[in-house]
Amino acid sequence: MSLELLSRLPTSSAKPTPILFVHGAWHGAWCWDEHFLPYFAGKGYASYALSLRGHGSSPNNKSLRWTSIHDYVADVLEVANSLPTAPILVAHSMGGYVVQKVLEQYTAPAAVLMATVPPAGTLSAIVRATLRHPVALTKVTLMMSMYPAVGTPQLSKDLLFSETMPDAQANTYFQRLQDESFRVIALEASLLARPRPKLVKSPMLVMGAANDRVFTQSEAHATARAYNTQATIFPDMAHDMMLEAGWQQVADTIIRWLDQTV
């Protein structure tokens, strides 16, 4: 399958290991190109971001609603195996779930999970979202579509971004959001195919946001414990850590950790 793959390459002093960025639900490769791809390339990393099938300009050979975690894992493995060297995997939210499943069968030099689905799955996040926005989440269930959860500028900002983000900026990102696999979020990540940390061998950096309305700080800490590490929590940040005002602090933390790890 010909997946959308954005790339930014260093102009000098390239590091030997590339980075592959994996987006979360409702997003595409575009969310990494806003800040992270050019920034990491400027630090010497060949930087790539794929759009999972059915996202961005990546095709899909089935309904997005029933696209499975196995499909998304296959997408990441396809791109990772096409690169000259096994890449570092950096993932956000649902992308963190995908990468955890990838690492059950693939050893990356290192992996970074940002505001990720925890090993316990998405059920608690779905319950919290339902209590916060019952009408929108009822539509999710009735339509078997994840889009109503972010279906207005107000809903998307409440779920993904800080209150201090200017509405014009948040609305620009809202215009790029799309539907997501109901099967992956509501069925597989919640219960049927949760991550299995004991199978993962790659070193892991786990990062959370203090004001994340999707996954809590306690879930970030639980994820870190499952991978025998400690979570780094960023204050005054919401779920979309790569698009928030403090994105550079997040990127610099990743780079410092990679310098010590890879």
Contacts in CASP RR format, 6 or more apart in sequence:
PFRMAT RR
TARGET T0000
AUTHOR 0000-0000-0000
METHOD contacts of the structure
MODEL  1
MSLELLSRLPTSSAKPTPILFVHGAWHGAWCWDEHFLPYFAGKGYASYAL
SLRGHGSSPNNKSLRWTSIHDYVADVLEVANSLPTAPILVAHSMGGYVVQ
KVLEQYTAPAAVLMATVPPAGTLSAIVRATLRHPVALTKVTLMMSMYPAV
GTPQLSKDLLFSETMPDAQANTYFQRLQDESFRVIALEASLLARPRPKLV
KSPMLVMGAANDRVFTQSEAHATARAYNTQATIFPDMAHDMMLEAGWQQV
ADTIIRWLDQTV
1 53 0 8 1.000
1 58 0 8 1.000
1 59 0 8 1.000
1 61 0 8 1.000
1 75 0 8 1.000
1 78 0 8 1.000
2 58 0 8 1.000
2 59 0 8 1.000
3 50 0 8 1.000
3 51 0 8 1.000
3 52 0 8 1.000
3 53 0 8 1.000
3 58 0 8 1.000
3 75 0 8 1.000
3 78 0 8 1.000
3 79 0 8 1.000
4 28 0 8 1.000
4 29 0 8 1.000
4 50 0 8 1.000
4 51 0 8 1.000
4 55 0 8 1.000
4 56 0 8 1.000
4 57 0 8 1.000
4 58 0 8 1.000
5 29 0 8 1.000
5 48 0 8 1.000
5 49 0 8 1.000
5 50 0 8 1.000
5 51 0 8 1.000
5 79 0 8 1.000
6 29 0 8 1.000
6 30 0 8 1.000
6 32 0 8 1.000
6 33 0 8 1.000
6 37 0 8 1.000
6 48 0 8 1.000
6 49 0 8 1.000
6 50 0 8 1.000
7 37 0 8 1.000
7 46 0 8 1.000
7 47 0 8 1.000
7 48 0 8 1.000
7 49 0 8 1.000
8 33 0 8 1.000
8 37 0 8 1.000
8 38 0 8 1.000
8 40 0 8 1.000
8 41 0 8 1.000
8 42 0 8 1.000
8 46 0 8 1.000
8 47 0 8 1.000
9 41 0 8 1.000
9 46 0 8 1.000
9 47 0 8 1.000
10 41 0 8 1.000
10 42 0 8 1.000
10 43 0 8 1.000
10 44 0 8 1.000
10 45 0 8 1.000
10 46 0 8 1.000
11 41 0 8 1.000
11 42 0 8 1.000
12 44 0 8 1.000
13 44 0 8 1.000
14 44 0 8 1.000
14 45 0 8 1.000
14 46 0 8 1.000
15 43 0 8 1.000
15 44 0 8 1.000
15 45 0 8 1.000
15 46 0 8 1.000
16 85 0 8 1.000
17 45 0 8 1.000
17 85 0 8 1.000
17 86 0 8 1.000
17 87 0 8 1.000
17 88 0 8 1.000
17 109 0 8 1.000
17 262 0 8 1.000
18 45 0 8 1.000
18 46 0 8 1.000
18 47 0 8 1.000
18 48 0 8 1.000
18 83 0 8 1.000
18 84 0 8 1.000
18 85 0 8 1.000
18 87 0 8 1.000
18 88 0 8 1.000
19 40 0 8 1.000
19 45 0 8 1.000
19 46 0 8 1.000
19 47 0 8 1.000
19 48 0 8 1.000
19 87 0 8 1.000
19 88 0 8 1.000
19 89 0 8 1.000
19 90 0 8 1.000
20 48 0 8 1.000
20 49 0 8 1.000
20 50 0 8 1.000
20 76 0 8 1.000
20 79 0 8 1.000
20 80 0 8 1.000
20 83 0 8 1.000
20 87 0 8 1.000
20 88 0 8 1.000
20 89 0 8 1.000
20 90 0 8 1.000
21 29 0 8 1.000
21 32 0 8 1.000
21 36 0 8 1.000
21 37 0 8 1.000
21 47 0 8 1.000
21 48 0 8 1.000
21 49 0 8 1.000
21 50 0 8 1.000
21 90 0 8 1.000
21 91 0 8 1.000
21 92 0 8 1.000
22 49 0 8 1.000
22 50 0 8 1.000
22 52 0 8 1.000
22 76 0 8 1.000
22 89 0 8 1.000
22 90 0 8 1.000
22 91 0 8 1.000
22 92 0 8 1.000
22 95 0 8 1.000
22 96 0 8 1.000
22 98 0 8 1.000
22 99 0 8 1.000
23 29 0 8 1.000
23 31 0 8 1.000
23 32 0 8 1.000
23 49 0 8 1.000
23 50 0 8 1.000
23 51 0 8 1.000
23 52 0 8 1.000
23 55 0 8 1.000
23 91 0 8 1.000
23 92 0 8 1.000
23 93 0 8 1.000
23 94 0 8 1.000
23 95 0 8 1.000
24 31 0 8 1.000
24 91 0 8 1.000
24 92 0 8 1.000
24 93 0 8 1.000
24 94 0 8 1.000
24 95 0 8 1.000
24 96 0 8 1.000
24 98 0 8 1.000
25 93 0 8 1.000
25 94 0 8 1.000
25 95 0 8 1.000
25 146 0 8 1.000
25 180 0 8 1.000
25 184 0 8 1.000
25 185 0 8 1.000
26 146 0 8 1.000
26 147 0 8 1.000
26 150 0 8 1.000
26 156 0 8 1.000
26 177 0 8 1.000
26 178 0 8 1.000
26 179 0 8 1.000
26 180 0 8 1.000
27 55 0 8 1.000
27 92 0 8 1.000
27 93 0 8 1.000
27 176 0 8 1.000
27 177 0 8 1.000
28 49 0 8 1.000
28 51 0 8 1.000
28 52 0 8 1.000
28 55 0 8 1.000
28 56 0 8 1.000
28 176 0 8 1.000
28 178 0 8 1.000
29 49 0 8 1.000
29 50 0 8 1.000
29 51 0 8 1.000
29 55 0 8 1.000
29 56 0 8 1.000
30 51 0 8 1.000
30 56 0 8 1.000
30 176 0 8 1.000
31 49 0 8 1.000
31 92 0 8 1.000
31 173 0 8 1.000
31 176 0 8 1.000
31 240 0 8 1.000
31 242 0 8 1.000
31 243 0 8 1.000
32 47 0 8 1.000
32 49 0 8 1.000
32 242 0 8 1.000
33 49 0 8 1.000
34 242 0 8 1.000
34 243 0 8 1.000
35 242 0 8 1.000
35 243 0 8 1.000
35 247 0 8 1.000
35 248 0 8 1.000
35 251 0 8 1.000
36 47 0 8 1.000
36 49 0 8 1.000
36 90 0 8 1.000
36 242 0 8 1.000
36 247 0 8 1.000
36 251 0 8 1.000
37 47 0 8 1.000
37 48 0 8 1.000
37 49 0 8 1.000
38 47 0 8 1.000
39 248 0 8 1.000
39 251 0 8 1.000
40 47 0 8 1.000
40 251 0 8 1.000
40 255 0 8 1.000
41 47 0 8 1.000
43 255 0 8 1.000
45 88 0 8 1.000
48 79 0 8 1.000
48 83 0 8 1.000
48 87 0 8 1.000
50 58 0 8 1.000
50 75 0 8 1.000
50 76 0 8 1.000
50 79 0 8 1.000
51 57 0 8 1.000
51 58 0 8 1.000
52 58 0 8 1.000
52 71 0 8 1.000
52 72 0 8 1.000
52 75 0 8 1.000
52 76 0 8 1.000
52 98 0 8 1.000
53 59 0 8 1.000
53 60 0 8 1.000
53 61 0 8 1.000
53 67 0 8 1.000
53 71 0 8 1.000
53 72 0 8 1.000
53 75 0 8 1.000
54 60 0 8 1.000
54 64 0 8 1.000
54 67 0 8 1.000
55 178 0 8 1.000
56 178 0 8 1.000
58 75 0 8 1.000
60 67 0 8 1.000
62 71 0 8 1.000
64 179 0 8 1.000
64 180 0 8 1.000
64 181 0 8 1.000
65 144 0 8 1.000
65 145 0 8 1.000
65 179 0 8 1.000
65 181 0 8 1.000
65 182 0 8 1.000
65 183 0 8 1.000
66 181 0 8 1.000
66 182 0 8 1.000
66 183 0 8 1.000
67 181 0 8 1.000
67 183 0 8 1.000
67 184 0 8 1.000
68 181 0 8 1.000
68 183 0 8 1.000
68 184 0 8 1.000
68 188 0 8 1.000
69 97 0 8 1.000
69 98 0 8 1.000
69 101 0 8 1.000
69 184 0 8 1.000
69 188 0 8 1.000
69 189 0 8 1.000
69 193 0 8 1.000
72 95 0 8 1.000
72 98 0 8 1.000
72 101 0 8 1.000
72 181 0 8 1.000
72 184 0 8 1.000
73 98 0 8 1.000
73 101 0 8 1.000
73 102 0 8 1.000
73 105 0 8 1.000
76 89 0 8 1.000
76 98 0 8 1.000
76 99 0 8 1.000
76 102 0 8 1.000
77 102 0 8 1.000
77 105 0 8 1.000
77 106 0 8 1.000
80 86 0 8 1.000
80 87 0 8 1.000
80 89 0 8 1.000
80 102 0 8 1.000
80 106 0 8 1.000
80 108 0 8 1.000
86 107 0 8 1.000
86 108 0 8 1.000
86 109 0 8 1.000
87 108 0 8 1.000
87 109 0 8 1.000
88 108 0 8 1.000
88 109 0 8 1.000
88 110 0 8 1.000
88 111 0 8 1.000
88 112 0 8 1.000
88 258 0 8 1.000
88 262 0 8 1.000
89 99 0 8 1.000
89 102 0 8 1.000
89 103 0 8 1.000
89 108 0 8 1.000
89 110 0 8 1.000
89 111 0 8 1.000
89 112 0 8 1.000
89 202 0 8 1.000
90 111 0 8 1.000
90 112 0 8 1.000
90 114 0 8 1.000
90 254 0 8 1.000
91 98 0 8 1.000
91 99 0 8 1.000
91 111 0 8 1.000
91 112 0 8 1.000
91 113 0 8 1.000
91 114 0 8 1.000
91 116 0 8 1.000
92 114 0 8 1.000
92 115 0 8 1.000
92 116 0 8 1.000
92 240 0 8 1.000
92 241 0 8 1.000
92 242 0 8 1.000
93 114 0 8 1.000
93 115 0 8 1.000
93 116 0 8 1.000
93 117 0 8 1.000
93 214 0 8 1.000
93 215 0 8 1.000
93 239 0 8 1.000
94 117 0 8 1.000
94 180 0 8 1.000
94 184 0 8 1.000
94 185 0 8 1.000
94 189 0 8 1.000
95 116 0 8 1.000
95 117 0 8 1.000
96 113 0 8 1.000
96 114 0 8 1.000
96 116 0 8 1.000
96 117 0 8 1.000
97 116 0 8 1.000
97 117 0 8 1.000
97 121 0 8 1.000
97 122 0 8 1.000
97 184 0 8 1.000
97 189 0 8 1.000
97 195 0 8 1.000
99 111 0 8 1.000
99 113 0 8 1.000
100 113 0 8 1.000
100 116 0 8 1.000
100 117 0 8 1.000
100 119 0 8 1.000
100 195 0 8 1.000
100 197 0 8 1.000
100 200 0 8 1.000
101 193 0 8 1.000
101 195 0 8 1.000
102 108 0 8 1.000
103 111 0 8 1.000
103 199 0 8 1.000
103 200 0 8 1.000
103 201 0 8 1.000
103 202 0 8 1.000
104 195 0 8 1.000
104 196 0 8 1.000
104 199 0 8 1.000
104 200 0 8 1.000
105 199 0 8 1.000
107 201 0 8 1.000
107 202 0 8 1.000
108 202 0 8 1.000
109 202 0 8 1.000
109 261 0 8 1.000
109 262 0 8 1.000
110 202 0 8 1.000
110 203 0 8 1.000
110 204 0 8 1.000
110 205 0 8 1.000
110 257 0 8 1.000
110 258 0 8 1.000
110 261 0 8 1.000
110 262 0 8 1.000
111 202 0 8 1.000
111 203 0 8 1.000
111 204 0 8 1.000
111 205 0 8 1.000
112 204 0 8 1.000
112 205 0 8 1.000
112 206 0 8 1.000
112 207 0 8 1.000
112 254 0 8 1.000
112 257 0 8 1.000
113 204 0 8 1.000
113 205 0 8 1.000
113 206 0 8 1.000
113 207 0 8 1.000
113 223 0 8 1.000
114 207 0 8 1.000
114 208 0 8 1.000
114 241 0 8 1.000
114 242 0 8 1.000
114 250 0 8 1.000
115 207 0 8 1.000
115 208 0 8 1.000
115 209 0 8 1.000
115 212 0 8 1.000
115 214 0 8 1.000
115 215 0 8 1.000
115 220 0 8 1.000
115 239 0 8 1.000
115 240 0 8 1.000
115 241 0 8 1.000
116 206 0 8 1.000
116 215 0 8 1.000
116 220 0 8 1.000
116 223 0 8 1.000
117 125 0 8 1.000
117 189 0 8 1.000
117 195 0 8 1.000
117 215 0 8 1.000
118 215 0 8 1.000
118 219 0 8 1.000
118 220 0 8 1.000
118 222 0 8 1.000
118 223 0 8 1.000
118 226 0 8 1.000
119 194 0 8 1.000
119 195 0 8 1.000
119 196 0 8 1.000
119 197 0 8 1.000
119 222 0 8 1.000
119 223 0 8 1.000
119 226 0 8 1.000
120 194 0 8 1.000
120 219 0 8 1.000
120 222 0 8 1.000
121 189 0 8 1.000
121 190 0 8 1.000
121 191 0 8 1.000
121 194 0 8 1.000
121 195 0 8 1.000
122 185 0 8 1.000
122 186 0 8 1.000
122 189 0 8 1.000
122 190 0 8 1.000
123 190 0 8 1.000
123 191 0 8 1.000
124 216 0 8 1.000
124 219 0 8 1.000
125 214 0 8 1.000
125 215 0 8 1.000
125 219 0 8 1.000
126 137 0 8 1.000
126 185 0 8 1.000
126 186 0 8 1.000
126 190 0 8 1.000
128 213 0 8 1.000
129 136 0 8 1.000
129 137 0 8 1.000
129 149 0 8 1.000
129 159 0 8 1.000
129 214 0 8 1.000
130 137 0 8 1.000
130 138 0 8 1.000
132 158 0 8 1.000
132 213 0 8 1.000
133 149 0 8 1.000
133 155 0 8 1.000
133 158 0 8 1.000
136 148 0 8 1.000
136 149 0 8 1.000
136 151 0 8 1.000
136 155 0 8 1.000
137 148 0 8 1.000
137 149 0 8 1.000
139 145 0 8 1.000
139 148 0 8 1.000
140 146 0 8 1.000
140 147 0 8 1.000
140 148 0 8 1.000
140 149 0 8 1.000
140 182 0 8 1.000
140 186 0 8 1.000
141 186 0 8 1.000
144 182 0 8 1.000
144 186 0 8 1.000
145 179 0 8 1.000
145 182 0 8 1.000
146 179 0 8 1.000
146 180 0 8 1.000
146 181 0 8 1.000
146 182 0 8 1.000
146 185 0 8 1.000
146 186 0 8 1.000
147 177 0 8 1.000
147 178 0 8 1.000
147 179 0 8 1.000
147 180 0 8 1.000
148 155 0 8 1.000
149 155 0 8 1.000
149 159 0 8 1.000
150 156 0 8 1.000
150 159 0 8 1.000
150 160 0 8 1.000
150 174 0 8 1.000
150 177 0 8 1.000
151 174 0 8 1.000
151 177 0 8 1.000
152 174 0 8 1.000
153 167 0 8 1.000
153 170 0 8 1.000
153 171 0 8 1.000
153 174 0 8 1.000
156 170 0 8 1.000
156 173 0 8 1.000
156 174 0 8 1.000
156 177 0 8 1.000
157 163 0 8 1.000
157 165 0 8 1.000
157 167 0 8 1.000
157 170 0 8 1.000
157 174 0 8 1.000
158 213 0 8 1.000
159 213 0 8 1.000
159 214 0 8 1.000
159 239 0 8 1.000
160 173 0 8 1.000
160 214 0 8 1.000
160 238 0 8 1.000
160 239 0 8 1.000
160 240 0 8 1.000
161 170 0 8 1.000
161 173 0 8 1.000
161 238 0 8 1.000
161 239 0 8 1.000
161 240 0 8 1.000
161 243 0 8 1.000
161 244 0 8 1.000
162 211 0 8 1.000
162 236 0 8 1.000
162 237 0 8 1.000
162 238 0 8 1.000
162 244 0 8 1.000
162 245 0 8 1.000
164 245 0 8 1.000
165 238 0 8 1.000
165 244 0 8 1.000
165 245 0 8 1.000
173 240 0 8 1.000
173 243 0 8 1.000
195 226 0 8 1.000
197 226 0 8 1.000
197 227 0 8 1.000
200 227 0 8 1.000
203 261 0 8 1.000
204 224 0 8 1.000
204 227 0 8 1.000
204 229 0 8 1.000
205 229 0 8 1.000
205 232 0 8 1.000
205 253 0 8 1.000
205 254 0 8 1.000
205 257 0 8 1.000
205 261 0 8 1.000
206 220 0 8 1.000
206 223 0 8 1.000
206 224 0 8 1.000
206 227 0 8 1.000
206 229 0 8 1.000
206 230 0 8 1.000
206 231 0 8 1.000
206 232 0 8 1.000
207 220 0 8 1.000
207 231 0 8 1.000
207 232 0 8 1.000
207 233 0 8 1.000
207 234 0 8 1.000
207 241 0 8 1.000
207 250 0 8 1.000
207 253 0 8 1.000
207 254 0 8 1.000
208 215 0 8 1.000
208 217 0 8 1.000
208 220 0 8 1.000
208 231 0 8 1.000
208 232 0 8 1.000
208 233 0 8 1.000
208 234 0 8 1.000
208 237 0 8 1.000
208 241 0 8 1.000
209 233 0 8 1.000
209 234 0 8 1.000
209 237 0 8 1.000
209 238 0 8 1.000
209 239 0 8 1.000
209 241 0 8 1.000
209 244 0 8 1.000
210 217 0 8 1.000
210 233 0 8 1.000
210 234 0 8 1.000
210 235 0 8 1.000
210 236 0 8 1.000
210 237 0 8 1.000
211 236 0 8 1.000
211 237 0 8 1.000
211 238 0 8 1.000
212 220 0 8 1.000
212 237 0 8 1.000
212 238 0 8 1.000
212 239 0 8 1.000
213 238 0 8 1.000
213 239 0 8 1.000
214 239 0 8 1.000
215 239 0 8 1.000
217 231 0 8 1.000
217 233 0 8 1.000
220 231 0 8 1.000
220 233 0 8 1.000
221 230 0 8 1.000
221 231 0 8 1.000
223 231 0 8 1.000
224 230 0 8 1.000
224 231 0 8 1.000
232 253 0 8 1.000
234 241 0 8 1.000
234 246 0 8 1.000
234 249 0 8 1.000
234 250 0 8 1.000
236 246 0 8 1.000
237 244 0 8 1.000
237 246 0 8 1.000
237 250 0 8 1.000
238 244 0 8 1.000
241 247 0 8 1.000
241 250 0 8 1.000
242 250 0 8 1.000
244 250 0 8 1.000
END
